[in-house]
């Protein structure tokens, strides 16, 4: 069985409303988001204090997630903002809702 943390996701983190954006991909969504929030992931998010999860998308395959992340990273900033605001117009931190809602882990 695959652990519940084995969610494959593309996500965006920020420091605040329409602030600095980071787009990432992971195969361990829950762990990665906690690490960003706690500043345990070295790099851009820690350096700029990006702790607010404002958008995410779950994928079945890592190859699909990587392709989506690559596409989004090429987008203009306004397109990323539009993507976030389509589902999260107030740029709420989705952290709590992610941990309240969790699908049944996939089994292999």
Backbone bond lengths (Angstrom), bond angles and torsions (degrees), N, CA, C in turn:
res aa  C-N    CA-C-N  psi(-1)  N-CA   C-N-CA  omega(-1)  CA-C   N-CA-C  phi
1 X - - - 1.436 - - 1.527 109.40 -
2 X 1.334 116.59 142.12 1.454 122.72 177.39 1.518 107.65 -85.95
3 X 1.324 117.63 140.61 1.458 120.28 -179.41 1.521 110.80 -66.15
4 X 1.319 115.08 157.95 1.467 120.27 179.84 1.519 110.48 -61.47
5 X 1.312 117.20 -26.94 1.456 121.06 -179.41 1.523 112.39 -74.52
6 X 1.308 118.48 -6.12 1.462 120.80 -175.30 1.523 112.30 -81.30
7 X 1.308 117.23 38.40 1.457 120.92 174.03 1.519 108.90 -78.03
8 X 1.307 115.95 133.04 1.463 121.96 174.43 1.527 105.92 -94.88
9 X 1.310 117.01 125.73 1.467 119.18 -175.10 1.517 112.34 -148.61
10 X 1.315 113.98 150.75 1.458 123.73 166.40 1.520 104.20 -105.27
11 X 1.324 117.88 139.50 1.463 119.93 -174.57 1.526 110.84 -149.27
12 X 1.337 115.14 162.56 1.457 120.81 174.90 1.520 109.76 -128.80
13 X 1.313 114.00 134.60 1.456 123.01 177.87 1.522 108.13 -115.40
14 X 1.337 116.08 152.45 1.457 121.01 177.40 1.521 109.80 -148.05
15 X 1.332 115.87 173.16 1.463 121.29 175.97 1.526 111.34 -100.78
16 X 1.316 117.68 -8.74 1.458 120.65 -179.99 1.516 111.00 170.09
17 X 1.317 115.57 -177.34 1.455 121.95 -177.27 1.530 110.69 -55.61
18 X 1.323 115.54 119.71 1.467 123.41 -179.72 1.523 113.07 53.48
19 X 1.315 115.65 31.55 1.460 121.12 -179.46 1.509 112.22 -87.53
20 X 1.319 114.90 -157.83 1.455 122.19 178.58 1.523 108.73 -62.76
21 X 1.328 116.53 138.25 1.461 121.50 -177.94 1.520 111.67 -115.23
22 X 1.326 114.59 144.09 1.453 122.33 172.34 1.525 107.30 -130.63
23 X 1.320 116.74 130.95 1.459 122.19 175.69 1.517 107.75 -111.78
24 X 1.330 116.30 129.11 1.450 120.79 -178.56 1.515 112.01 -136.90
25 X 1.327 115.03 171.03 1.463 122.38 177.03 1.520 107.21 -136.82
26 X 1.332 116.38 145.09 1.453 120.28 -179.11 1.521 110.93 -154.35
27 X 1.303 115.55 156.50 1.456 122.11 173.12 1.522 111.24 -102.15
28 X 1.341 116.53 0.76 1.466 122.35 178.13 1.523 108.33 -134.67
29 X 1.312 114.72 72.14 1.465 122.01 -170.69 1.529 113.38 -54.86
30 X 1.328 118.22 -52.55 1.464 120.42 -176.29 1.520 111.69 -59.83
31 X 1.312 116.27 -49.15 1.462 120.63 -179.39 1.517 111.32 -60.57
32 X 1.324 116.90 -44.70 1.468 120.05 -177.69 1.517 111.63 -62.75
33 X 1.328 117.62 -42.32 1.462 120.08 -178.87 1.527 110.73 -65.54
34 X 1.320 117.03 -41.92 1.465 120.46 176.99 1.524 110.04 -61.30
35 X 1.316 117.37 -42.78 1.473 120.60 179.46 1.523 111.43 -62.93
36 X 1.327 117.50 -40.52 1.473 119.63 176.49 1.528 110.04 -62.09
37 X 1.319 116.84 -47.69 1.464 121.15 -177.21 1.526 111.94 -61.61
38 X 1.310 116.30 -35.67 1.462 120.47 -177.82 1.522 112.66 -91.27
39 X 1.334 117.24 0.30 1.457 120.77 178.64 1.513 113.71 72.45
40 X 1.326 117.17 23.29 1.472 120.75 -178.86 1.518 113.03 -89.24
41 X 1.335 117.64 -10.22 1.457 120.75 178.84 1.524 108.10 -95.95
42 X 1.340 117.21 109.56 1.461 118.67 -178.92 1.518 111.38 -65.78
43 X 1.313 115.82 151.77 1.451 120.19 176.12 1.519 113.05 121.29
44 X 1.314 114.57 -152.02 1.458 122.94 -171.25 1.526 113.20 -56.80
45 X 1.327 117.85 -48.17 1.467 119.58 -175.64 1.528 112.01 -64.90
46 X 1.302 117.19 -39.28 1.463 119.70 178.34 1.524 110.55 -70.36
47 X 1.329 116.12 -42.95 1.468 120.41 -178.26 1.527 111.85 -60.71
48 X 1.332 117.29 -37.69 1.464 121.11 -176.48 1.535 113.20 -103.55
49 X 1.321 118.00 5.72 1.456 121.40 175.58 1.520 114.26 66.42
50 X 1.331 116.78 38.66 1.463 121.24 -179.00 1.526 108.83 -86.97
51 X 1.330 116.10 101.36 1.460 121.00 -174.57 1.522 112.97 -121.98
52 X 1.312 117.62 -3.08 1.463 121.68 -176.89 1.527 110.18 -99.99
53 X 1.328 115.98 118.08 1.466 122.29 175.55 1.525 107.59 -81.59
54 X 1.347 116.86 116.36 1.467 119.16 -176.24 1.523 113.95 -114.34
55 X 1.324 116.84 -11.66 1.467 119.87 179.71 1.523 108.64 -160.67
56 X 1.335 115.77 144.23 1.464 120.21 172.57 1.514 109.42 -156.31
57 X 1.322 113.89 160.10 1.459 121.63 -179.46 1.527 106.99 -144.72
58 X 1.324 116.73 125.59 1.463 122.16 -178.62 1.529 109.23 -88.66
59 X 1.322 116.39 140.13 1.469 122.64 179.41 1.521 110.18 -127.15
60 X 1.313 115.84 154.57 1.464 121.26 176.26 1.527 112.07 -83.39
61 X 1.325 116.50 -31.49 1.469 121.35 -176.22 1.522 110.88 -122.31
62 X 1.315 116.14 137.59 1.459 120.52 178.09 1.525 111.32 -62.01
63 X 1.325 117.08 -36.18 1.469 119.11 -179.73 1.529 110.91 -61.67
64 X 1.331 117.12 -39.27 1.468 120.65 177.36 1.525 110.66 -66.44
65 X 1.324 116.27 -41.72 1.462 120.34 -179.73 1.528 111.38 -64.39
66 X 1.316 116.52 -42.43 1.470 120.18 178.90 1.523 110.33 -63.81
67 X 1.314 116.77 -41.88 1.468 120.57 178.17 1.533 110.95 -61.31
68 X 1.341 116.44 -42.95 1.465 121.00 179.24 1.524 110.65 -65.33
69 X 1.331 117.76 -44.52 1.463 121.38 178.41 1.527 110.43 -59.86
70 X 1.311 116.73 -45.18 1.459 121.39 179.65 1.525 110.69 -59.80
71 X 1.320 117.00 -43.01 1.469 120.90 177.98 1.519 111.18 -62.04
72 X 1.326 116.44 -49.29 1.464 120.43 -178.00 1.519 111.02 -61.42
73 X 1.318 117.77 -39.93 1.460 120.27 179.97 1.530 112.14 -63.23
74 X 1.318 117.26 -23.91 1.475 120.74 177.51 1.525 112.13 -83.11
75 X 1.330 117.44 -16.27 1.465 121.45 -176.77 1.523 111.49 -66.77
76 X 1.319 114.47 154.59 1.461 120.51 170.23 1.519 108.34 -67.07
77 X 1.315 115.68 154.96 1.464 121.67 -178.96 1.532 111.58 -55.30
78 X 1.330 117.72 -44.06 1.464 120.23 -177.05 1.530 111.57 -62.20
79 X 1.314 117.46 -33.91 1.469 119.92 178.45 1.528 110.15 -66.31
80 X 1.333 116.54 -37.67 1.467 120.26 177.13 1.525 110.10 -65.79
81 X 1.319 115.90 -42.79 1.468 120.51 177.39 1.522 110.29 -60.21
82 X 1.323 116.96 -43.36 1.465 120.59 178.43 1.528 111.27 -61.11
83 X 1.330 117.15 -40.36 1.461 121.30 179.03 1.528 109.95 -62.52
84 X 1.305 117.15 -45.59 1.467 121.30 178.87 1.528 110.32 -62.63
85 X 1.329 115.88 -49.23 1.460 120.19 -172.99 1.525 113.78 -72.71
86 X 1.322 117.83 -15.52 1.459 120.27 175.30 1.523 110.57 -60.56
87 X 1.338 117.08 -41.51 1.464 121.71 -177.76 1.528 113.51 -110.95
88 X 1.312 117.19 -16.48 1.464 121.26 -174.67 1.533 109.33 -139.97
89 X 1.336 117.87 66.76 1.474 120.91 -172.17 1.526 114.76 -62.48
90 X 1.329 117.88 -24.54 1.471 120.29 -179.69 1.527 112.33 -95.12
91 X 1.312 116.39 1.61 1.467 122.18 -179.79 1.528 110.75 58.96
92 X 1.329 115.87 40.64 1.460 120.19 176.92 1.522 109.75 -64.13
93 X 1.318 115.60 151.43 1.462 120.33 174.27 1.521 107.41 -76.59
94 X 1.323 116.95 119.26 1.460 122.75 -176.34 1.524 113.14 -85.90
95 X 1.289 116.78 2.19 1.467 121.82 -176.27 1.527 112.42 -52.17
96 X 1.312 117.50 -53.84 1.469 120.60 -176.84 1.522 111.55 -62.73
97 X 1.319 116.49 -40.78 1.465 118.93 -177.95 1.526 111.57 -68.41
98 X 1.310 117.88 -30.81 1.464 121.29 178.30 1.523 109.97 -65.80
99 X 1.317 116.68 -40.16 1.455 119.86 -177.22 1.522 112.83 -82.08
100 X 1.326 117.79 -16.25 1.466 120.98 173.42 1.521 110.33 -80.96
101 X 1.317 115.47 -38.00 1.462 121.16 -176.95 1.511 108.04 -105.57
102 X 1.285 116.33 119.96 1.463 120.11 178.12 1.521 109.28 -145.51
103 X 1.319 117.12 122.31 1.463 118.77 178.61 1.527 111.06 -68.49
104 X 1.288 115.14 163.25 1.459 120.35 176.37 1.521 108.08 -62.04
105 X 1.331 116.96 132.57 1.468 118.76 -179.85 1.528 111.25 -60.18
106 X 1.314 114.58 144.37 1.464 119.87 176.85 1.508 109.99 -72.94
107 X 1.304 116.35 146.83 1.457 120.43 177.27 1.524 109.15 -111.07
108 X 1.324 114.99 145.72 1.469 119.21 175.12 1.502 109.60 -121.01
